[in-house]
Amino acid sequence: MKIYVGNLPFSVDDKKLEELFSQYKDAGEFTVIKDKFSGRSKGFGFVTVNDEESAKKAISEMNGKEFEGRKLTVNESKPREEGERRSFGGPGRFSGRGQGNQNRGRGRY
């Protein structure tokens, strides 16, 4: 089972995430998601636990736990829906129909 771990301090790397979840047996893969340009943590990661019982125990014990001044959000990771895209603004943000574009190309006469 893959576990989502959110609200991580930005100082946490894969090794620290492993230390945080090392008490749970069968935890095998620890990945902190990083920004592809800066390499800085995005504040969340994933832990793969092979035993479902251990994974559920980790979720119940770690969700809401305070770590380095932040309350962790820990739950079962859900796969992203196919074709799901993130929005980076309101309607028409990149379509040329957003706010501020109404008068472009129109001169005053």
N, CA, C and O atoms as a printed pandas DataFrame, in Angstrom:
     atom_number atom_name residue_name chain_id  residue_number  x_coord  y_coord  z_coord
0              1         N          MET        A               1    0.853   -1.173    0.000
1              2        CA          MET        A               1    0.000    0.000    0.000
2              3         C          MET        A               1    0.900    1.236    0.000
3              4         O          MET        A               1    1.919    1.285    0.689
4              5         N          LYS        A               2    0.501    2.221   -0.782
5              6        CA          LYS        A               2    1.238    3.474   -0.839
6              7         C          LYS        A               2    0.540    4.479    0.068
7              8         O          LYS        A               2   -0.675    4.665   -0.004
8              9         N          ILE        A               3    1.333    5.125    0.923
9             10        CA          ILE        A               3    0.816    6.088    1.885
10            11         C          ILE        A               3    1.269    7.482    1.491
11            12         O          ILE        A               3    2.440    7.700    1.179
12            13         N          TYR        A               4    0.337    8.423    1.507
13            14        CA          TYR        A               4    0.632    9.834    1.259
14            15         C          TYR        A               4    0.990   10.474    2.603
15            16         O          TYR        A               4    0.299   10.268    3.601
16            17         N          VAL        A               5    2.072   11.248    2.617
17            18        CA          VAL        A               5    2.483   11.972    3.820
18            19         C          VAL        A               5    2.591   13.443    3.447
19            20         O          VAL        A               5    3.486   13.835    2.698
20            21         N          GLY        A               6    1.681   14.256    3.967
21            22        CA          GLY        A               6    1.655   15.667    3.622
22            23         C          GLY        A               6    1.974   16.566    4.803
23            24         O          GLY        A               6    2.027   16.121    5.950
24            25         N          ASN        A               7    2.184   17.836    4.500
25            26        CA          ASN        A               7    2.540   18.875    5.467
26            27         C          ASN        A               7    3.894   18.604    6.115
27            28         O          ASN        A               7    4.116   18.911    7.286
28            29         N          LEU        A               8    4.790   18.021    5.322
29            30        CA          LEU        A               8    6.150   17.771    5.803
30            31         C          LEU        A               8    6.930   19.079    5.846
31            32         O          LEU        A               8    6.739   19.940    4.987
32            33         N          PRO        A               9    7.804   19.241    6.831
33            34        CA          PRO        A               9    8.701   20.393    6.803
34            35         C          PRO        A               9    9.578   20.308    5.546
35            36         O          PRO        A               9    9.929   19.213    5.108
36            37         N          PHE        A              10    9.924   21.444    4.978
37            38        CA          PHE        A              10   10.706   21.441    3.743
38            39         C          PHE        A              10   12.118   20.884    3.934
39            40         O          PHE        A              10   12.801   20.583    2.956
40            41         N          SER        A              11   12.555   20.748    5.176
41            42        CA          SER        A              11   13.880   20.202    5.461
42            43         C          SER        A              11   13.928   18.677    5.359
43            44         O          SER        A              11   15.011   18.091    5.348
44            45         N          VAL        A              12   12.766   18.033    5.285
45            46        CA          VAL        A              12   12.713   16.569    5.249
46            47         C          VAL        A              12   13.115   16.056    3.872
47            48         O          VAL        A              12   12.615   16.519    2.847
48            49         N          ASP        A              13   14.033   15.086    3.873
49            50        CA          ASP        A              13   14.438   14.415    2.635
50            51         C          ASP        A              13   14.045   12.935    2.753
51            52         O          ASP        A              13   13.426   12.527    3.736
52            53         N          ASP        A              14   14.410   12.140    1.742
53            54        CA          ASP        A              14   14.038   10.721    1.727
54            55         C          ASP        A              14   14.534    9.999    2.981
55            56         O          ASP        A              14   13.817    9.179    3.555
56            57         N          LYS        A              15   15.754   10.306    3.400
57            58        CA          LYS        A              15   16.364    9.642    4.562
58            59         C          LYS        A              15   15.587    9.962    5.845
59            60         O          LYS        A              15   15.328    9.070    6.652
60            61         N          LYS        A              16   15.214   11.243    6.033
61            62        CA          LYS        A              16   14.451   11.626    7.230
62            63         C          LYS        A              16   13.059   10.998    7.221
63            64         O          LYS        A              16   12.540   10.613    8.268
64            65         N          LEU        A              17   12.457   10.898    6.034
65            66        CA          LEU        A              17   11.150   10.257    5.914
66            67         C          LEU        A              17   11.262    8.779    6.297
67            68         O          LEU        A              17   10.375    8.232    6.953
68            69         N          GLU        A              18   12.346    8.146    5.888
69            70        CA          GLU        A              18   12.593    6.744    6.239
70            71         C          GLU        A              18   12.731    6.591    7.756
71            72         O          GLU        A              18   12.181    5.657    8.339
72            73         N          GLU        A              19   13.463    7.505    8.393
73            74        CA          GLU        A              19   13.627    7.455    9.849
74            75         C          GLU        A              19   12.287    7.629   10.553
75            76         O          GLU        A              19   12.020    6.979   11.564
76            77         N          LEU        A              20   11.453    8.503   10.019
77            78        CA          LEU        A              20   10.150    8.786   10.608
78            79         C          LEU        A              20    9.239    7.557   10.586
79            80         O          LEU        A              20    8.468    7.339   11.521
80            81         N          PHE        A              21    9.325    6.754    9.523
81            82        CA          PHE        A              21    8.448    5.592    9.361
82            83         C          PHE        A              21    9.167    4.264    9.584
83            84         O          PHE        A              21    8.612    3.211    9.270
84            85         N          SER        A              22   10.374    4.288   10.114
85            86        CA          SER        A              22   11.164    3.058   10.278
86            87         C          SER        A              22   10.556    2.080   11.282
87            88         O          SER        A              22   10.867    0.890   11.236
88            89         N          GLN        A              23    9.696    2.552   12.188
89            90        CA          GLN        A              23    9.100    1.676   13.195
90            91         C          GLN        A              23    8.054    0.725   12.621
91            92         O          GLN        A              23    7.634   -0.214   13.297
92            93         N          TYR        A              24    7.633    0.961   11.385
93            94        CA          TYR        A              24    6.607    0.116   10.783
94            95         C          TYR        A              24    7.257   -0.922    9.875
95            96         O          TYR        A              24    7.993   -0.587    8.947
96            97         N          LYS        A              25    6.967   -2.192   10.165
97            98        CA          LYS        A              25    7.601   -3.264    9.394
98            99         C          LYS        A              25    7.117   -3.229    7.951
99           100         O          LYS        A              25    6.018   -2.760    7.654
100          101         N          ASP        A              26    7.935   -3.721    7.095
101          102        CA          ASP        A              26    7.648   -3.822    5.668
102          103         C          ASP        A              26    7.524   -2.475    4.958
103          104         O          ASP        A              26    7.004   -2.416    3.844
104          105         N          ALA        A              27    7.990   -1.401    5.581
105          106        CA          ALA        A              27    8.045   -0.116    4.880
106          107         C          ALA        A              27    9.310   -0.152    4.032
107          108         O          ALA        A              27   10.416   -0.304    4.551
108          109         N          GLY        A              28    9.131   -0.008    2.708
109          110        CA          GLY        A              28   10.265   -0.246    1.838
110          111         C          GLY        A              28   10.735    0.913    0.993
111          112         O          GLY        A              28   11.931    1.017    0.723
112          113         N          GLU        A              29    9.858    1.777    0.569
113          114        CA          GLU        A              29   10.255    2.861   -0.333
114          115         C          GLU        A              29    9.805    4.193    0.258
115          116         O          GLU        A              29    8.659    4.337    0.682
116          117         N          PHE        A              30   10.721    5.168    0.282
117          118        CA          PHE        A              30   10.458    6.471    0.893
118          119         C          PHE        A              30   10.837    7.548   -0.107
119          120         O          PHE        A              30   11.998    7.654   -0.502
120          121         N          THR        A              31    9.868    8.342   -0.516
121          122        CA          THR        A              31   10.126    9.345   -1.547
122          123         C          THR        A              31    9.511   10.680   -1.161
123          124         O          THR        A              31    8.299   10.785   -0.975
124          125         N          VAL        A              32   10.354   11.701   -1.041
125          126        CA          VAL        A              32    9.875   13.065   -0.845
126          127         C          VAL        A              32    9.824   13.699   -2.223
127          128         O          VAL        A              32   10.802   13.634   -2.968
128          129         N          ILE        A              33    8.706   14.308   -2.573
129          130        CA          ILE        A              33    8.536   14.913   -3.889
130          131         C          ILE        A              33    9.222   16.280   -3.893
131          132         O          ILE        A              33    9.024   17.105   -3.001
132          133         N          LYS        A              34   10.036   16.488   -4.933
133          134        CA          LYS        A              34   10.815   17.727   -5.042
134          135         C          LYS        A              34   10.450   18.491   -6.303
135          136         O          LYS        A              34   10.031   17.911   -7.305
136          137         N          ASP        A              35   10.618   19.802   -6.231
137          138        CA          ASP        A              35   10.416   20.659   -7.394
138          139         C          ASP        A              35   11.487   20.318   -8.429
139          140         O          ASP        A              35   12.667   20.222   -8.092
140          141         N          LYS        A              36   11.080   20.135   -9.685
141          142        CA          LYS        A              36   12.039   19.699  -10.700
142          143         C          LYS        A              36   13.038   20.779  -11.086
143          144         O          LYS        A              36   14.089   20.467  -11.647
144          145         N          PHE        A              37   12.738   22.033  -10.802
145          146        CA          PHE        A              37   13.661   23.112  -11.163
146          147         C          PHE        A              37   14.598   23.472  -10.014
147          148         O          PHE        A              37   15.804   23.609  -10.216
148          149         N          SER        A              38   14.052   23.625   -8.814
149          150        CA          SER        A              38   14.874   24.060   -7.683
150          151         C          SER        A              38   15.440   22.893   -6.877
151          152         O          SER        A              38   16.436   23.053   -6.172
152          153         N          GLY        A              39   14.812   21.721   -6.978
153          154        CA          GLY        A              39   15.248   20.573   -6.189
154          155         C          GLY        A              39   14.762   20.628   -4.748
155          156         O          GLY        A              39   15.078   19.746   -3.950
156          157         N          ARG        A              40   13.993   21.661   -4.413
157          158        CA          ARG        A              40   13.472   21.845   -3.053
158          159         C          ARG        A              40   12.253   20.959   -2.839
159          160         O          ARG        A              40   11.468   20.735   -3.761
160          161         N          SER        A              41   12.099   20.456   -1.620
161          162        CA          SER        A              41   10.945   19.635   -1.270
162          163         C          SER        A              41    9.658   20.415   -1.492
163          164         O          SER        A              41    9.604   21.624   -1.268
164          165         N          LYS        A              42    8.613   19.701   -1.938
165          166        CA          LYS        A              42    7.296   20.314   -2.098
166          167         C          LYS        A              42    6.451   20.151   -0.842
167          168         O          LYS        A              42    5.308   20.607   -0.804
168          169         N          GLY        A              43    7.000   19.501    0.192
169          170        CA          GLY        A              43    6.292   19.376    1.458
170          171         C          GLY        A              43    5.412   18.141    1.569
171          172         O          GLY        A              43    4.586   18.046    2.478
172          173         N          PHE        A              44    5.584   17.192    0.647
173          174        CA          PHE        A              44    4.847   15.941    0.763
174          175         C          PHE        A              44    5.659   14.814    0.154
175          176         O          PHE        A              44    6.609   15.040   -0.596
176          177         N          GLY        A              45    5.263   13.592    0.494
177          178        CA          GLY        A              45    5.986   12.431   -0.024
178          179         C          GLY        A              45    5.129   11.187    0.074
179          180         O          GLY        A              45    3.950   11.244    0.424
180          181         N          PHE        A              46    5.750   10.063   -0.243
181          182        CA          PHE        A              46    5.050    8.786   -0.244
182          183         C          PHE        A              46    5.908    7.722    0.423
183          184         O          PHE        A              46    7.132    7.709    0.294
184          185         N          VAL        A              47    5.232    6.833    1.137
185          186        CA          VAL        A              47    5.890    5.693    1.767
186          187         C          VAL        A              47    5.164    4.444    1.274
187          188         O          VAL        A              47    3.937    4.373    1.341
188          189         N          THR        A              48    5.905    3.474    0.788
189          190        CA          THR        A              48    5.319    2.209    0.358
190          191         C          THR        A              48    5.495    1.191    1.474
191          192         O          THR        A              48    6.610    0.938    1.929
192          193         N          VAL        A              49    4.380    0.608    1.911
193          194        CA          VAL        A              49    4.397   -0.400    2.965
194          195         C          VAL        A              49    3.790   -1.672    2.374
195          196         O          VAL        A              49    2.656   -1.659    1.895
196          197         N          ASN        A              50    4.541   -2.759    2.408
197          198        CA          ASN        A              50    4.099   -3.999    1.763
198          199         C          ASN        A              50    2.999   -4.726    2.535
199          200         O          ASN        A              50    2.194   -5.437    1.934
200          201         N          ASP        A              51    2.954   -4.560    3.852
201          202        CA          ASP        A              51    1.958   -5.221    4.680
202          203         C          ASP        A              51    0.801   -4.255    4.948
203          204         O          ASP        A              51    1.009   -3.187    5.523
204          205         N          GLU        A              52   -0.408   -4.623    4.536
205          206        CA          GLU        A              52   -1.563   -3.729    4.655
206          207         C          GLU        A              52   -1.879   -3.380    6.101
207          208         O          GLU        A              52   -2.253   -2.245    6.397
208          209         N          GLU        A              53   -1.731   -4.345    7.004
209          210        CA          GLU        A              53   -1.996   -4.090    8.421
210          211         C          GLU        A              53   -1.020   -3.043    8.984
211          212         O          GLU        A              53   -1.422   -2.147    9.727
212          213         N          SER        A              54    0.247   -3.166    8.625
213          214        CA          SER        A              54    1.249   -2.179    9.064
214          215         C          SER        A              54    0.968   -0.811    8.470
215          216         O          SER        A              54    1.158    0.211    9.130
216          217         N          ALA        A              55    0.514   -0.793    7.218
217          218        CA          ALA        A              55    0.201    0.478    6.560
218          219         C          ALA        A              55   -0.954    1.176    7.272
219          220         O          ALA        A              55   -0.892    2.381    7.514
220          221         N          LYS        A              56   -1.997    0.438    7.608
221          222        CA          LYS        A              56   -3.136    1.035    8.306
222          223         C          LYS        A              56   -2.751    1.514    9.703
223          224         O          LYS        A              56   -3.250    2.534   10.177
224          225         N          LYS        A              57   -1.868    0.778   10.352
225          226        CA          LYS        A              57   -1.379    1.186   11.667
226          227         C          LYS        A              57   -0.573    2.477   11.549
227          228         O          LYS        A              57   -0.723    3.385   12.366
228          229         N          ALA        A              58    0.275    2.555   10.535
229          230        CA          ALA        A              58    1.076    3.765   10.313
230          231         C          ALA        A              58    0.174    4.968   10.059
231          232         O          ALA        A              58    0.426    6.054   10.582
232          233         N          ILE        A              59   -0.864    4.784    9.267
233          234        CA          ILE        A              59   -1.792    5.879    8.961
234          235         C          ILE        A              59   -2.473    6.355   10.240
235          236         O          ILE        A              59   -2.523    7.555   10.512
236          237         N          SER        A              60   -2.995    5.417   11.020
237          238        CA          SER        A              60   -3.733    5.812   12.228
238          239         C          SER        A              60   -2.822    6.457   13.272
239          240         O          SER        A              60   -3.252    7.370   13.978
240          241         N          GLU        A              61   -1.592    6.007   13.381
241          242        CA          GLU        A              61   -0.688    6.559   14.394
242          243         C          GLU        A              61    0.002    7.846   13.952
243          244         O          GLU        A              61    0.312    8.693   14.789
244          245         N          MET        A              62    0.244    8.006   12.665
245          246        CA          MET        A              62    1.030    9.148   12.189
246          247         C          MET        A              62    0.162   10.330   11.741
247          248         O          MET        A              62    0.636   11.467   11.740
248          249         N          ASN        A              63   -1.088   10.088   11.362
249          250        CA          ASN        A              63   -1.944   11.183   10.914
250          251         C          ASN        A              63   -2.217   12.131   12.078
251          252         O          ASN        A              63   -2.718   11.711   13.121
252          253         N          GLY        A              64   -1.893   13.391   11.902
253          254        CA          GLY        A              64   -2.086   14.391   12.945
254          255         C          GLY        A              64   -0.913   14.517   13.903
255          256         O          GLY        A              64   -0.898   15.410   14.750
256          257         N          LYS        A              65    0.072   13.629   13.779
257          258        CA          LYS        A              65    1.247   13.681   14.657
258          259         C          LYS        A              65    2.064   14.936   14.346
259          260         O          LYS        A              65    2.246   15.298   13.184
260          261         N          GLU        A              66    2.545   15.583   15.386
261          262        CA          GLU        A              66    3.365   16.767   15.190
262          263         C          GLU        A              66    4.809   16.339   14.942
263          264         O          GLU        A              66    5.369   15.529   15.681
264          265         N          PHE        A              67    5.397   16.896   13.893
265          266        CA          PHE        A              67    6.780   16.593   13.537
266          267         C          PHE        A              67    7.456   17.893   13.128
267          268         O          PHE        A              67    7.058   18.531   12.154
268          269         N          GLU        A              68    8.470   18.275   13.870
269          270        CA          GLU        A              68    9.206   19.515   13.630
270          271         C          GLU        A              68    8.268   20.720   13.507
271          272         O          GLU        A              68    8.432   21.568   12.630
272          273         N          GLY        A              69    7.279   20.773   14.410
273          274        CA          GLY        A              69    6.371   21.913   14.465
274          275         C          GLY        A              69    5.216   21.892   13.475
275          276         O          GLY        A              69    4.476   22.871   13.373
276          277         N          ARG        A              70    5.048   20.791   12.744
277          278        CA          ARG        A              70    3.951   20.695   11.772
278          279         C          ARG        A              70    3.156   19.425   12.019
279          280         O          ARG        A              70    3.723   18.382   12.345
280          281         N          LYS        A              71    1.817   19.515   11.861
281          282        CA          LYS        A              71    0.964   18.332   11.990
282          283         C          LYS        A              71    0.921   17.611   10.656
283          284         O          LYS        A              71    0.524   18.178    9.638
284          285         N          LEU        A              72    1.331   16.361   10.675
285          286        CA          LEU        A              72    1.371   15.572    9.441
286          287         C          LEU        A              72   -0.029   15.171    8.996
287          288         O          LEU        A              72   -0.924   14.954    9.813
288          289         N          THR        A              73   -0.193   15.079    7.689
289          290        CA          THR        A              73   -1.392   14.517    7.080
290          291         C          THR        A              73   -0.966   13.196    6.466
291          292         O          THR        A              73   -0.153   13.171    5.541
292          293         N          VAL        A              74   -1.506   12.104    6.971
293          294        CA          VAL        A              74   -1.104   10.777    6.498
294          295         C          VAL        A              74   -2.365   10.001    6.155
295          296         O          VAL        A              74   -3.256    9.835    6.988
296          297         N          ASN        A              75   -2.427    9.523    4.906
297          298        CA          ASN        A              75   -3.566    8.704    4.491
298          299         C          ASN        A              75   -3.171    7.820    3.322
299          300         O          ASN        A              75   -2.069    7.924    2.785
300          301         N          GLU        A              76   -4.093    6.950    2.943
301          302        CA          GLU        A              76   -3.820    6.058    1.813
302          303         C          GLU        A              76   -3.766    6.881    0.537
303          304         O          GLU        A              76   -4.640    7.705    0.269
304          305         N          SER        A              77   -2.731    6.642   -0.236
305          306        CA          SER        A              77   -2.562    7.356   -1.493
306          307         C          SER        A              77   -3.535    6.802   -2.521
307          308         O          SER        A              77   -3.700    5.590   -2.659
308          309         N          LYS        A              78   -4.165    7.703   -3.230
309          310        CA          LYS        A              78   -5.089    7.307   -4.305
310          311         C          LYS        A              78   -4.424    7.630   -5.632
311          312         O          LYS        A              78   -3.852    8.710   -5.785
312          313         N          PRO        A              79   -4.484    6.720   -6.593
313          314        CA          PRO        A              79   -3.869    7.016   -7.893
314          315         C          PRO        A              79   -4.560    8.181   -8.580
315          316         O          PRO        A              79   -5.775    8.351   -8.470
316          317         N          ARG        A              80   -3.786    8.971   -9.281
317          318        CA          ARG        A              80   -4.332   10.108  -10.011
318          319         C          ARG        A              80   -5.183    9.596  -11.159
319          320         O          ARG        A              80   -4.797    8.662  -11.862
320          321         N          GLU        A              81   -6.335   10.207  -11.342
321          322        CA          GLU        A              81   -7.232    9.801  -12.431
322          323         C          GLU        A              81   -6.562   10.098  -13.769
323          324         O          GLU        A              81   -5.889   11.117  -13.922
324          325         N          GLU        A              82   -6.749    9.215  -14.723
325          326        CA          GLU        A              82   -6.187    9.407  -16.061
326          327         C          GLU        A              82   -6.745   10.679  -16.675
327          328         O          GLU        A              82   -7.955   10.903  -16.659
328          329         N          GLY        A              83   -5.883   11.496  -17.203
329          330        CA          GLY        A              83   -6.315   12.723  -17.845
330          331         C          GLY        A              83   -6.550   13.870  -16.882
331          332         O          GLY        A              83   -6.869   14.978  -17.315
332          333         N          GLU        A              84   -6.400   13.634  -15.589
333          334        CA          GLU        A              84   -6.604   14.692  -14.603
334          335         C          GLU        A              84   -5.474   15.706  -14.722
335          336         O          GLU        A              84   -4.300   15.339  -14.756
336          337         N          ARG        A              85   -5.838   16.979  -14.785
337          338        CA          ARG        A              85   -4.839   18.036  -14.917
338          339         C          ARG        A              85   -5.064   19.059  -13.835
339          340         O          ARG        A              85   -6.185   19.271  -13.373
340          341         N          ARG        A              86   -3.988   19.683  -13.443
341          342        CA          ARG        A              86   -4.087   20.731  -12.438
342          343         C          ARG        A              86   -4.396   22.056  -13.111
343          344         O          ARG        A              86   -3.962   22.314  -14.233
344          345         N          SER        A              87   -5.142   22.879  -12.422
345          346        CA          SER        A              87   -5.470   24.204  -12.923
346          347         C          SER        A              87   -4.496   25.207  -12.336
347          348         O          SER        A              87   -4.193   25.146  -11.144
348          349         N          PHE        A              88   -4.009   26.109  -13.132
349          350        CA          PHE        A              88   -3.050   27.106  -12.668
350          351         C          PHE        A              88   -3.630   28.502  -12.717
351          352         O          PHE        A              88   -2.891   29.473  -12.881
352          353         N          GLY        A              89   -4.909   28.620  -12.582
353          354        CA          GLY        A              89   -5.530   29.937  -12.581
354          355         C          GLY        A              89   -7.008   29.807  -12.859
355          356         O          GLY        A              89   -7.549   28.704  -12.934
356          357         N          GLY        A              90   -7.634   30.912  -13.006
357          358        CA          GLY        A              90   -9.066   30.923  -13.256
358          359         C          GLY        A              90   -9.384   30.592  -14.690
359          360         O          GLY        A              90   -8.495   30.237  -15.465
360          361         N          PRO        A              91  -10.639   30.706  -15.048
361          362        CA          PRO        A              91  -11.061   30.399  -16.411
362          363         C          PRO        A              91  -10.390   31.324  -17.419
363          364         O          PRO        A              91  -10.277   32.530  -17.198
364          365         N          GLY        A              92   -9.961   30.756  -18.493
365          366        CA          GLY        A              92   -9.377   31.547  -19.572
366          367         C          GLY        A              92   -7.985   32.068  -19.289
367          368         O          GLY        A              92   -7.499   32.947  -20.002
368          369         N          ARG        A              93   -7.346   31.555  -18.282
369          370        CA          ARG        A              93   -6.041   32.088  -17.895
370          371         C          ARG        A              93   -5.049   32.083  -19.051
371          372         O          ARG        A              93   -4.335   33.067  -19.248
372          373         N          PHE        A              94   -4.989   31.012  -19.809
373          374        CA          PHE        A              94   -4.032   30.921  -20.906
374          375         C          PHE        A              94   -4.704   30.953  -22.273
375          376         O          PHE        A              94   -4.040   30.757  -23.290
376          377         N          SER        A              95   -5.987   31.192  -22.309
377          378        CA          SER        A              95   -6.700   31.120  -23.578
378          379         C          SER        A              95   -6.812   32.472  -24.277
379          380         O          SER        A              95   -7.327   32.553  -25.392
380          381         N          GLY        A              96   -6.339   33.521  -23.636
381          382        CA          GLY        A              96   -6.451   34.833  -24.241
382          383         C          GLY        A              96   -7.798   35.485  -23.965
383          384         O          GLY        A              96   -8.074   36.585  -24.445
384          385         N          ARG        A              97   -8.640   34.796  -23.184
385          386        CA          ARG        A              97   -9.957   35.335  -22.871
386          387         C          ARG        A              97  -10.058   35.786  -21.422
387          388         O          ARG        A              97  -11.147   36.115  -20.952
388          389         N          GLY        A              98   -8.949   35.807  -20.715
389          390        CA          GLY        A              98   -8.970   36.183  -19.304
390          391         C          GLY        A              98   -9.068   37.686  -19.133
391          392         O          GLY        A              98   -9.088   38.437  -20.109
392          393         N          GLN        A              99   -9.128   38.107  -17.905
393          394        CA          GLN        A              99   -9.226   39.521  -17.599
394          395         C          GLN        A              99   -8.003   40.252  -18.120
395          396         O          GLN        A              99   -6.900   39.706  -18.127
396          397         N          GLY        A             100   -8.195   41.465  -18.550
397          398        CA          GLY        A             100   -7.076   42.268  -19.024
398          399         C          GLY        A             100   -6.831   42.138  -20.511
399          400         O          GLY        A             100   -6.044   42.899  -21.073
400          401         N          ASN        A             101   -7.482   41.199  -21.157
401          402        CA          ASN        A             101   -7.264   40.989  -22.582
402          403         C          ASN        A             101   -8.358   41.592  -23.446
403          404         O          ASN        A             101   -8.285   41.515  -24.673
404          405         N          GLN        A             102   -9.365   42.188  -22.834
405          406        CA          GLN        A             102  -10.519   42.663  -23.584
406          407         C          GLN        A             102  -10.148   43.751  -24.588
407          408         O          GLN        A             102  -10.722   43.786  -25.676
408          409         N          ASN        A             103   -9.230   44.619  -24.268
409          410        CA          ASN        A             103   -8.942   45.771  -25.132
410          411         C          ASN        A             103   -7.664   45.609  -25.949
411          412         O          ASN        A             103   -7.228   46.572  -26.580
412          413         N          ARG        A             104   -7.073   44.474  -25.959
413          414        CA          ARG        A             104   -5.844   44.284  -26.732
414          415         C          ARG        A             104   -6.138   44.368  -28.227
415          416         O          ARG        A             104   -7.099   43.782  -28.724
416          417         N          GLY        A             105   -5.315   45.085  -28.905
417          418        CA          GLY        A             105   -5.448   45.187  -30.340
418          419         C          GLY        A             105   -6.518   46.195  -30.783
419          420         O          GLY        A             105   -6.767   46.352  -31.978
420          421         N          ARG        A             106   -7.128   46.852  -29.849
421          422        CA          ARG        A             106   -8.168   47.824  -30.190
422          423         C          ARG        A             106   -7.636   49.225  -29.884
423          424         O          ARG        A             106   -7.428   49.572  -28.722
424          425         N          GLY        A             107   -7.425   49.998  -30.889
425          426        CA          GLY        A             107   -6.936   51.349  -30.685
426          427         C          GLY        A             107   -8.094   52.313  -30.424
427          428         O          GLY        A             107   -9.254   51.987  -30.675
428          429         N          ARG        A             108   -7.771   53.472  -29.931
429          430        CA          ARG        A             108   -8.786   54.503  -29.724
430          431         C          ARG        A             108   -8.897   55.351  -30.982
431          432         O          ARG        A             108   -7.892   55.669  -31.617
432          433         N          TYR        A             109  -10.104   55.710  -31.332
433          434        CA          TYR        A             109  -10.326   56.536  -32.527
434          435         C          TYR        A             109  -10.977   57.815  -32.152
435          436         O          TYR        A             109  -11.248   58.648  -33.017
